[in-house]
Amino acid sequence: MKSLRVLLGGLVLAAGFSPVLYGQAYPSGPIRIIVPYPPGGGTDILARHIGQKLNEAWSVPVLIDNRGGASGTIGTALAAKAAPDGQTLLVVPSAFAVNPSIYKNLPYDSTRDLAPVTQIASSPLVLCVHPSFPTRSVKELVAFLKARPDQIVYGSSGHGSPPQIATELFKLMTGTRMIHVPYKGAGPAAVDLIAGQIPIYFMNALSVVPHIRSGRVRPLGATSSKRFQALPDVPTIAEAGVPGYEYTNWYGVLAPGGTPSQVVGKLQAEIARILNLPELRDRLNNEGAVVVASTPEQFGAFLRAETEKAARIVKASGMTATN
């Protein structure tokens, strides 16, 4: 009998089932969603949307765990080291694909230690300035910066973050020079832009709309190829004076590497269902985000392509984790 149990146990493991999950329905307890940035940014907003709906669908507690710092690498490392049982998830923006190019010694391997679940959505950024800043268009900004090389600062949500990539691409295409001020997340950077502590910041579409409508920031252009629904009066940067400019931020869900494929599949199916709920899909569209809800395989291929593209931008701009 003992040998039979050993044999059955071996067959279970060979089939790719986790001993922790075998015989149990998933999820078996609370789910922790790690957001590797402070509250208030687009990553945090999406994680909370998904967390609330997972709680409603599966009747288990869902904790949003904000672990900001080091451009998302601290929280990402925490998720990479978590048990591969599906009870810990990670929500990341496109900076996830940039970090391997600017950090020489990441505390995790982004392909081995984390398993793609789904790409949530994609959204543009909006080039914003403080209302007191003297420029009112992209063309005026370019002329202003060219007359003052390395005299104006711009903010970002961290080294390698979408706002920094978008700004460095803008600098490359316009021949301008600015000084980078990295923050520990999108929320703190937005607070300082609104307060006038920094004059320029590429804000996320998911969080920028109310600040534009209240007059607390002035939009000059969107990074998308087309104007987006939430701000139809804001031109794209390409049409406003930088032909060919385009940059899209994206968000995705990952699980610790080694998470059983059947758990990843169940997570992807439920998150895709949530993202395609009419009220959530319409809300995200109105805020400038386009729902993607890709399969794990599609997201894995997308991540590989994005990592290669980010490496080219980092090399061309000379970006490092200290500039």
C-alpha positions as CSV (number, residue, x, y, z in Angstrom):
1,M,0.0,0.0,0.0
2,K,2.8,2.3,0.9
3,S,4.5,1.7,-2.5
4,L,1.2,2.4,-4.2
5,R,0.9,5.8,-2.5
6,V,4.5,6.6,-3.5
7,L,3.8,5.6,-7.1
8,L,0.6,7.7,-7.2
9,G,2.4,10.6,-5.6
10,G,5.1,10.4,-8.3
11,L,2.5,10.3,-11.1
12,V,0.9,13.4,-9.6
13,L,4.2,15.3,-9.6
14,A,5.0,14.0,-13.1
15,A,1.7,15.4,-14.4
16,G,2.7,18.8,-13.2
17,F,0.3,19.1,-10.2
18,S,1.5,20.9,-7.1
19,P,1.2,18.8,-3.9
20,V,-0.1,21.9,-2.2
21,L,-3.0,22.2,-4.7
22,Y,-3.7,18.5,-5.3
23,G,-7.1,17.6,-3.9
24,Q,-7.9,21.3,-3.2
25,A,-9.9,23.7,-5.2
26,Y,-8.1,26.9,-6.4
27,P,-7.9,29.4,-4.8
28,S,-7.5,27.8,-1.4
29,G,-7.1,31.0,0.6
30,P,-6.4,34.8,0.4
31,I,-4.8,36.1,-2.7
32,R,-2.1,38.8,-2.5
33,I,-1.6,41.1,-5.5
34,I,1.8,42.8,-5.2
35,V,2.0,46.2,-6.9
36,P,5.7,47.2,-7.0
37,Y,4.9,50.9,-6.8
38,P,3.2,53.2,-4.3
39,P,-0.6,53.7,-4.4
40,G,-2.1,56.2,-7.0
41,G,-0.6,55.2,-10.3
42,G,-2.0,53.3,-13.2
43,T,-0.6,49.9,-12.0
44,D,-2.2,50.3,-8.7
45,I,-5.6,51.4,-10.2
46,L,-5.8,48.3,-12.4
47,A,-4.7,46.0,-9.6
48,R,-7.5,47.3,-7.4
49,H,-10.1,46.9,-10.2
50,I,-9.0,43.3,-10.7
51,G,-8.7,42.5,-7.0
52,Q,-12.2,43.7,-6.2
53,K,-13.7,41.6,-9.0
54,L,-11.6,38.5,-8.0
55,N,-13.0,38.9,-4.4
56,E,-16.5,39.1,-5.7
57,A,-16.1,36.1,-8.1
58,W,-14.2,33.7,-5.8
59,S,-15.3,34.9,-2.3
60,V,-11.7,35.0,-1.0
61,P,-9.9,38.0,0.6
62,V,-7.8,39.8,-2.0
63,L,-5.0,42.0,-0.5
64,I,-3.3,44.8,-2.6
65,D,0.3,44.9,-1.3
66,N,2.1,48.1,-2.5
67,R,5.8,47.5,-2.4
68,G,7.4,50.4,-4.1
69,G,11.1,51.2,-4.6
70,A,14.0,50.7,-7.1
71,S,11.7,51.1,-10.1
72,G,9.5,48.2,-9.2
73,T,12.4,45.7,-8.6
74,I,11.8,45.3,-4.9
75,G,8.2,44.3,-5.2
76,T,9.0,42.1,-8.2
77,A,11.7,40.3,-6.4
78,L,9.2,39.6,-3.5
79,A,6.7,38.1,-5.9
80,A,9.5,36.0,-7.7
81,K,10.4,34.4,-4.3
82,A,6.7,33.7,-3.3
83,A,5.3,30.1,-3.3
84,P,4.2,29.0,-6.7
85,D,0.7,28.3,-5.7
86,G,-1.3,31.0,-7.4
87,Q,-2.0,32.8,-4.1
88,T,0.5,35.6,-4.9
89,L,0.2,37.6,-8.1
90,L,2.2,40.6,-9.5
91,V,0.9,43.5,-11.6
92,V,3.5,45.4,-13.6
93,P,3.7,48.2,-16.1
94,S,6.0,48.2,-19.2
95,A,9.0,49.1,-16.9
96,F,9.2,45.4,-16.2
97,A,10.6,44.8,-19.7
98,V,13.1,47.7,-19.3
99,N,14.7,46.8,-15.9
100,P,16.8,44.0,-17.2
101,S,18.6,46.5,-19.5
102,I,19.4,49.1,-16.9
103,Y,20.0,47.0,-13.7
104,K,23.1,44.8,-13.9
105,N,22.2,42.7,-10.9
106,L,18.5,42.2,-10.6
107,P,17.5,40.0,-7.6
108,Y,15.4,37.8,-9.9
109,D,15.4,36.4,-13.5
110,S,12.4,37.9,-15.2
111,T,11.9,34.9,-17.5
112,R,12.7,32.0,-15.1
113,D,11.3,33.3,-11.8
114,L,8.0,34.7,-13.1
115,A,5.2,33.2,-15.2
116,P,3.2,35.3,-17.6
117,V,-0.6,35.2,-16.9
118,T,-2.1,37.9,-19.1
119,Q,-1.5,41.4,-20.5
120,I,-4.2,43.5,-18.9
121,A,-4.4,46.6,-21.1
122,S,-2.4,49.2,-22.9
123,S,-2.7,52.9,-22.6
124,P,-0.9,56.1,-23.7
125,L,0.9,58.6,-21.5
126,V,0.2,62.3,-21.7
127,L,2.9,64.9,-21.8
128,C,1.9,67.4,-19.1
129,V,3.3,70.6,-17.7
130,H,2.5,72.6,-14.6
131,P,0.0,75.4,-15.5
132,S,2.7,78.0,-14.5
133,F,5.1,76.6,-17.1
134,P,5.4,79.1,-20.1
135,T,4.8,76.6,-23.0
136,R,1.4,75.8,-24.3
137,S,2.2,73.4,-27.1
138,V,4.7,70.7,-28.1
139,K,6.4,73.0,-30.6
140,E,6.8,75.7,-28.0
141,L,8.2,73.2,-25.5
142,V,10.8,71.9,-28.0
143,A,11.9,75.5,-28.7
144,F,12.0,76.3,-25.0
145,L,14.1,73.3,-24.2
146,K,16.5,73.8,-27.1
147,A,17.2,77.3,-25.8
148,R,17.9,75.9,-22.3
149,P,19.8,72.6,-22.7
150,D,20.2,70.7,-19.3
151,Q,18.4,73.5,-17.4
152,I,14.9,72.0,-17.1
153,V,14.1,68.9,-15.1
154,Y,11.5,66.3,-15.8
155,G,9.9,63.8,-13.5
156,S,9.4,60.0,-13.8
157,S,8.0,57.2,-11.7
158,G,11.5,55.7,-11.5
159,H,14.5,54.6,-13.5
160,G,13.4,52.7,-16.6
161,S,9.7,53.6,-16.0
162,P,7.3,54.3,-18.8
163,P,7.5,58.1,-18.2
164,Q,11.3,58.0,-18.4
165,I,11.3,55.9,-21.6
166,A,8.7,58.2,-23.1
167,T,10.7,61.3,-22.2
168,E,14.0,59.8,-23.4
169,L,12.4,58.9,-26.7
170,F,11.0,62.5,-26.9
171,K,14.5,63.9,-26.3
172,L,16.1,61.6,-28.9
173,M,13.5,62.6,-31.6
174,T,13.6,66.4,-30.8
175,G,17.3,66.9,-30.0
176,T,16.5,68.3,-26.6
177,R,18.2,67.8,-23.2
178,M,16.6,67.7,-19.8
179,I,17.6,66.5,-16.3
180,H,15.9,63.4,-14.9
181,V,14.3,63.4,-11.5
182,P,13.1,59.9,-10.6
183,Y,10.4,59.2,-8.0
184,K,9.4,56.0,-6.2
185,G,6.2,55.7,-8.2
186,A,3.7,57.5,-10.4
187,G,1.6,58.9,-7.5
188,P,4.5,60.8,-5.9
189,A,5.6,62.2,-9.2
190,A,2.1,63.4,-10.0
191,V,1.8,65.1,-6.6
192,D,5.0,67.1,-7.3
193,L,3.9,68.1,-10.8
194,I,0.6,69.4,-9.4
195,A,2.4,71.2,-6.7
196,G,4.8,72.8,-9.2
197,Q,7.9,71.1,-7.8
198,I,8.7,69.6,-11.3
199,P,7.5,71.3,-14.5
200,I,7.3,68.4,-16.9
201,Y,6.0,64.8,-16.5
202,F,4.5,62.2,-18.8
203,M,1.4,61.2,-16.8
204,N,-0.4,57.9,-17.2
205,A,-3.8,58.2,-19.0
206,L,-5.5,56.2,-16.3
207,S,-4.8,58.9,-13.7
208,V,-4.3,62.1,-15.6
209,V,-7.9,62.9,-16.8
210,P,-9.3,64.4,-13.5
211,H,-6.2,66.5,-13.1
212,I,-6.5,67.9,-16.6
213,R,-10.2,68.6,-16.2
214,S,-9.6,70.4,-12.9
215,G,-6.9,72.6,-14.5
216,R,-4.2,71.3,-12.2
217,V,-2.0,70.2,-15.1
218,R,-1.8,71.3,-18.7
219,P,-1.6,68.6,-21.4
220,L,0.5,69.2,-24.5
221,G,0.2,65.9,-26.3
222,A,-0.5,62.1,-26.0
223,T,2.0,59.4,-26.8
224,S,-0.5,57.3,-28.7
225,S,-0.8,57.1,-32.5
226,K,-4.3,58.4,-32.4
227,R,-6.2,60.7,-30.0
228,F,-8.0,58.8,-27.3
229,Q,-11.6,58.9,-26.2
230,A,-11.1,60.4,-22.8
231,L,-9.3,63.5,-24.1
232,P,-10.3,64.1,-27.7
233,D,-9.0,67.7,-27.7
234,V,-5.5,66.7,-26.7
235,P,-3.4,66.1,-29.9
236,T,-0.9,63.3,-30.3
237,I,2.7,64.3,-29.9
238,A,3.2,63.2,-33.5
239,E,0.6,65.6,-34.9
240,A,1.6,68.3,-32.5
241,G,5.2,68.6,-33.9
242,V,7.2,65.4,-33.5
243,P,6.3,63.2,-36.6
244,G,6.6,59.5,-36.0
245,Y,6.6,59.8,-32.2
246,E,4.6,57.0,-30.5
247,Y,4.9,55.2,-27.2
248,T,2.4,52.9,-25.5
249,N,2.5,51.8,-21.9
250,W,1.1,48.4,-21.0
251,Y,0.2,46.4,-17.9
252,G,0.3,42.7,-17.1
253,V,-0.2,40.0,-14.5
254,L,2.5,37.5,-13.6
255,A,2.7,34.7,-11.1
256,P,5.8,33.2,-9.4
257,G,7.7,30.9,-11.7
258,G,6.7,27.2,-11.4
259,T,3.0,28.0,-10.7
260,P,1.0,25.1,-12.1
261,S,-0.2,25.6,-15.7
262,Q,-3.8,24.8,-14.7
263,V,-3.7,27.5,-12.0
264,V,-2.3,30.0,-14.5
265,G,-5.0,29.1,-16.9
266,K,-7.7,29.6,-14.4
267,L,-6.3,32.9,-13.4
268,Q,-6.1,34.1,-17.0
269,A,-9.6,33.0,-17.8
270,E,-11.1,34.8,-14.8
271,I,-9.1,38.0,-15.3
272,A,-10.0,38.0,-19.0
273,R,-13.7,37.7,-18.0
274,I,-13.3,40.5,-15.5
275,L,-11.6,42.8,-18.0
276,N,-14.4,42.2,-20.6
277,L,-17.2,43.1,-18.2
278,P,-19.0,45.9,-20.0
279,E,-18.8,48.3,-17.0
280,L,-15.0,47.8,-16.5
281,R,-14.1,47.7,-20.2
282,D,-16.1,50.9,-20.9
283,R,-14.6,52.6,-17.9
284,L,-11.0,51.7,-19.0
285,N,-11.8,52.9,-22.5
286,N,-13.1,56.2,-21.2
287,E,-9.8,56.6,-19.2
288,G,-7.6,55.9,-22.2
289,A,-6.9,52.2,-21.7
290,V,-7.5,49.4,-24.2
291,V,-8.3,46.0,-22.8
292,V,-6.0,43.2,-24.1
293,A,-6.6,40.1,-21.9
294,S,-4.1,37.9,-23.8
295,T,-3.3,34.3,-23.2
296,P,-0.2,33.3,-21.1
297,E,1.5,32.2,-24.3
298,Q,0.7,35.5,-26.1
299,F,1.8,37.5,-23.1
300,G,5.1,35.6,-22.9
301,A,5.9,36.2,-26.6
302,F,4.9,39.9,-26.1
303,L,7.3,40.2,-23.1
304,R,10.2,38.8,-25.0
305,A,9.6,41.3,-27.9
306,E,9.1,44.2,-25.5
307,T,12.3,43.4,-23.6
308,E,14.3,43.4,-26.8
309,K,12.7,46.7,-27.9
310,A,13.5,48.3,-24.5
311,A,17.1,47.2,-24.8
312,R,17.4,49.1,-28.1
313,I,15.9,52.3,-26.6
314,V,18.1,52.1,-23.5
315,K,21.3,51.7,-25.6
316,A,20.4,54.5,-27.9
317,S,19.6,57.0,-25.1
318,G,22.5,55.9,-22.8
319,M,20.0,55.4,-19.9
320,T,21.3,53.7,-16.7
321,A,19.8,53.1,-13.3
322,T,21.5,56.3,-12.1
323,N,20.6,58.9,-14.8
